[in-house]
Amino acid sequence: MGEEATAMQDTAASGAGIRDAIGPLIGRNRIAADFYDGPGWPRFRRWEQGFLMFGGGVRHARMEIVRHVLDIRKTNAMGLEVGIGDGENLALLPRGWEVHGVDVARTRLEVCLARYPSISGRLAWAEGEALPYEDATFDACWSIGGFNYFRDHEAALREMQRVTRRGGPLVVADEVPGLHRAGIGHLIGLPWIDAYWLRALGLDRAFVEMVLSFDVDLDGLVARVWPGARRYRIWRGMGYCWVSRNEY
Ligand SMILES: C[S@@+](CC[C@H](N)C(=O)[O-])C[C@H]1O[C@@H](n2cnc3c(N)ncnc32)[C@H](O)[C@@H]1O
């Protein structure tokens, strides 16, 4: 192993370059952090990639969302990704951008840092519901792939508004909640079958229960908290992407 790779691993392992701004996690955020920090996520990730492939290829599926972030047309913007995970979207953004990221799963931030050492100092272990930044810090703010199971969607949407400059794009995208209801188990009245295959894909028991019992009207909520926002259909209708120009 080369010196650079060893140094990257050391940095990631020590957590240097990741700001600690997390409080006690409860509810859905606790379940999400346990899952994304645990062994199930690398297994589930393969299925997620397959899902995005079905959406026209991974890059295309991500660009359906990222294009709205890029709409700002600045070469040197400052942006924030809420739920940055392993940093999969970083390569799709202009090199001149200063991108920051938060996540409730510490392990994901460490992996992101190991993959992109230049992001050191711009990652925070924090909840989307309590962003550790001053008002109007960023030109754009986005969340891709984690929003459905945030503990408090309204708080997170308001925080994204607060930390973004007036007029900046706010973007939230995820799969349409309740997709599992198209699963064979639900169709034949045996929902435990769907719980079984969701576990087989890598989700842990608590996450599966959270998915199966989810009943928040996200479309209604986003439309109320971000008035004027527009909903785009993505991933062949299996996903949504809400886009707003910050009026805060
Ligand atoms: C499916 S991953 C997506 C990661 C990345 N955005 C991407 O597009 O590949 C969802 C991420 O959101 C994080 N997350 C979930 N709930 C969160 C919350 N309330 N605040 C911040 N991050 C959260 C998870 O820990 C996980 O890393």
The ligand as a MOL file (V3000), in Angstrom:
LIG
                    3D

  0  0  0     0  0            999 V3000
M  V30 BEGIN CTAB
M  V30 COUNTS 27 29 0 0 0
M  V30 BEGIN ATOM
M  V30 1 C -29.0480 6.3840 0.6430 0
M  V30 2 S -27.7690 7.3110 1.4450 0 CHG=1
M  V30 3 C -27.4500 8.5150 0.1720 0
M  V30 4 C -26.0740 9.1020 0.2620 0
M  V30 5 C -25.7520 10.1260 -0.8370 0
M  V30 6 N -26.5680 11.3040 -0.6930 0
M  V30 7 C -25.9310 9.5380 -2.2180 0
M  V30 8 O -26.6450 10.1500 -3.0360 0
M  V30 9 O -25.3080 8.4930 -2.4900 0 CHG=-1
M  V30 10 C -28.6430 8.3130 2.6750 0
M  V30 11 C -27.7140 9.0200 3.6370 0
M  V30 12 O -28.5030 9.9540 4.4080 0
M  V30 13 C -28.0490 9.8950 5.7560 0
M  V30 14 N -29.1380 10.3940 6.6210 0
M  V30 15 C -30.2850 9.7580 6.9200 0
M  V30 16 N -31.0480 10.5270 7.7300 0
M  V30 17 C -30.3640 11.6940 7.9210 0
M  V30 18 C -30.6420 12.9020 8.6450 0
M  V30 19 N -31.7680 13.0620 9.3150 0
M  V30 20 N -29.7060 13.8800 8.6110 0
M  V30 21 C -28.5480 13.7260 7.9140 0
M  V30 22 N -28.2340 12.6020 7.2230 0
M  V30 23 C -29.1290 11.6050 7.2060 0
M  V30 24 C -27.6990 8.4420 5.9610 0
M  V30 25 O -26.8660 8.2340 7.0730 0
M  V30 26 C -27.0450 8.0780 4.6350 0
M  V30 27 O -25.6630 8.2760 4.6390 0
M  V30 END ATOM
M  V30 BEGIN BOND
M  V30 1 1 1 2
M  V30 2 1 2 3
M  V30 3 1 2 10
M  V30 4 1 3 4
M  V30 5 1 4 5
M  V30 6 1 5 6
M  V30 7 1 5 7
M  V30 8 2 7 8
M  V30 9 1 7 9
M  V30 10 1 10 11
M  V30 11 1 11 12
M  V30 12 1 11 26
M  V30 13 1 12 13
M  V30 14 1 13 14
M  V30 15 1 13 24
M  V30 16 1 14 15
M  V30 17 1 14 23
M  V30 18 2 15 16
M  V30 19 1 16 17
M  V30 20 1 17 18
M  V30 21 2 17 23
M  V30 22 1 18 19
M  V30 23 2 18 20
M  V30 24 1 20 21
M  V30 25 2 21 22
M  V30 26 1 22 23
M  V30 27 1 24 25
M  V30 28 1 24 26
M  V30 29 1 26 27
M  V30 END BOND
M  V30 END CTAB
M  END
